[in-house]
Amino acid sequence: MLEKSYASSEVQLVVFKLGKEEYSVSILQVQEIKRITDITRVPHTPDYIKGVINLRGSVLPVIDLKKRLNLPQQVLTEDTRIIIVKVDELSVGMIVDAVSEVMTIDQENIDSPDVVAGSVAASYLSGVGKLDNRLLILLNLEEIIGVGQETKVV
Amino acid sequence: MMDTNQYMGMFLEESREHLQTLNSCVLDLENDPENLSVLSEIFRSAHTIKGMSATMGFTTIAELTHEMENILDLLRKGQLKASHDIIDTIFRCVDTLEQLVESVASNNESSIDSKPLIIKLKALAKGEAVLSTPVKAEAVSIAPGASSSIELSDTEIAVIKKARDQGMQAYEVQVSLREGCLLKSARSYMVMNALDEIGEVIKSIPAVEELEKENFSLNFQVIVISGSEAEKIQHTVLSISEIDQAVVLPCILPNDATGEIIAPKSIEPMKKDDEAERAGNVLVHTQTTVEKKNKSGQSVRVDIDKLDTLLNLVGELVINKTRLEQIGLTHKLTDLVETIEQMDRVTTDLQAVVMKVRMVPVGQVFNRFPRMVRDLSRDLNKEINLIIQGEETELDRTVIDEIGDPLVHLLRNSIDHGIEHPNEREEKGKNPIGEIRLIARHEGNNVIIMVEDDGKGINADIIKRKAVEKGLISQGEADAMDANEAVRLVFLPGFSTAAVVTDVSGRGVGMDAVKNKIESLGGMVDVETKVNEGSKFKIRLPLTLAIIQALLVKVSEEIYAIPLGSIDSTINIIPSDIKTVQNKEVILLRGQIIPIVRLADVLNIPDSDNQHTEEELFVVIVHIGEQRAGIIVDNLIGQQEIVIKSLGKLLAGIKIIAGATILGNGQVALILDIGSLIQ
């Protein structure tokens, strides 16, 4: 078997799609990837909180990532997935349009997020990765999930 | 030194337990100063604390308990009388010990000074120890820090000096054999042997030959030269059975300046803790405790986290069982259904057992109250008799941990505001000694805890006036209230009737905090009162917080769970039954006006396609305390046992949702918090 060793300057990213753009999170923060299941709506929560799901007996909140990032909505498809991430001991599901691949990228190829002035608020981004001709937007999950800051209850 | 960290948890837990025992036993002793078995119990607890703390290296605790023990010993021997002064001092010792133990727990270097207490204890021991026999007086005066007093010959001094040059130390080891020790010579021989192994014995008093002939009472001294620490020597000696006490002191040569001894610090006497042997030897004293021990049977200390995990697992099992049940029913598999019925019985039993394991008698909370009541009533110059009933009633551990503070509040209130001063009581023709009853008992699936006093009661008119003054209610509202409603105003935030804000209570944060706490535990609190006859606070708590019976209801496409404990009944009405009063929807049920809550509106439930135009509406009548409301739902699904799951940190703070549960089909359903729903 071939074993590939990674230099410490490299990071592994889980790449997924939101609309046409490609986003990514560090693989270390990803617990698992699930097909879409029944989501129970929770009243009196911000609209980007889609609800809660049952993950093998525990109740997990699920975030509609596109709503959170103010991206245009799309209908659920066969490819829609829930990426379960763990941030500061808090497990949360994020709905994405499709999960494409896991890739390795060198730290050197990651730029600060200021380069892309886009539709997404800069604080939600932690960097932009360049690989060949692709641009991968790295998400700042701490900020997106809002750990530490109380989720405002509407 | 041995690594004591791993024993830390055990030390703290056991110390707290023994301190609790001390507290309650000293109280008993105060009421019955002659009771020897109580004294023995106190002695034993103090002794255990001393032994444990010395082993763990907490010398301050050990020193204090040691002095305490001296007093207790004198009491036990009848050489001292348990006067108020002594009891108070012992109480203060217990308090100080509590602080010391807690400072150990929080890892703070303690700044607590036990010196004054030690001095006081010594004074007490001396002051009245005049009656005591010389032997005992001597025993008492062995204080930590004392040094050896054996006369040494010139050769011995030379040997010791030489040893010191080689970096070794000379110690005087004072050994006391246990009373009733049968083979004194054998024991002393073993001590000598053991000491020889870790050092060199240069002298003994009495001499070795005398020891062999058993020509000594119970004590003998040995001078030993060793490179080991004093603690090590002490442990070596104590590891021999039938040794009651071993004191290791640095040997001081005549020309040593007393202050600057290079020698390691002396360690104080430490008695060996060997309950079984002890029980055998002092049968008369220990009988009661032996009985107690038998009653408690064999037990294992388990970390509460492990129990929580176990409970969670059982919860999973229950969920999966329900799921299987559904599969069996949908596919009409008779075999499966039968098997599941079997499984159902097992899981039900399993669940019951796990719940039982988590159950703790409320006595654990109650037992700290007698002391509190005693102290408070003394401070306030009131005489109060606290009667505790049903302390064996069991509650879930999580509830037990939380219920203490609210009860303290209620008791303090009763003592401070409820019970009158003795002369006032006499004027009213009451017994000058006030009575507070703390009662726990089962009632269905609930546990009731009552705090009852025979004090002055709560005057509804005063409450109303205060509430209006504070702007909590309007005059009109006040006038419309009956006495019962008015009294309940005490639970409003910011309410306090005490004319004088005392140290004890009356800061106006009490009662609403009590109410909030109890409601957060899924319980409720209510009050009944009669002026000049007393007040009764009644707390109703669920037996457990983890698995409950609930009614599942459907609104549009969503399923919600309503805890069965807060449901009165379910009724069917037609839309025209709903009336409007002051812009609020109400229905009339058995002559009572009940406000209506439309779940679909409150929870912003999106309308489903099939607009319900039905003639019939389902209403679930719920109650929290005396407050009732009707919840309109689309459909009733049925009653089910549900496992409560938390929604997690991210979604905490949604008031009307108490949690979530997983249904048989794997879907998540939310549990409604009736309290906040109907407010």
Interface residues (C-beta under 8 A of the other chain):
Chain A: T37 D38 T40 R41 V42 P43 H44 T45 I49 G51 V52 I53 N54 G57 S58 V59 L60 P61 L90 S91 V92 I145 G146 V147 E150 T151 V153
Chain B: N312 G315 E316 I319 E558 V602 L603 N604 I605 K645 S646 L647 G648 K649 L650 L651 G653 I654 K655 I656 I657 A660 I662 G666 Q667 V668 A669 L670
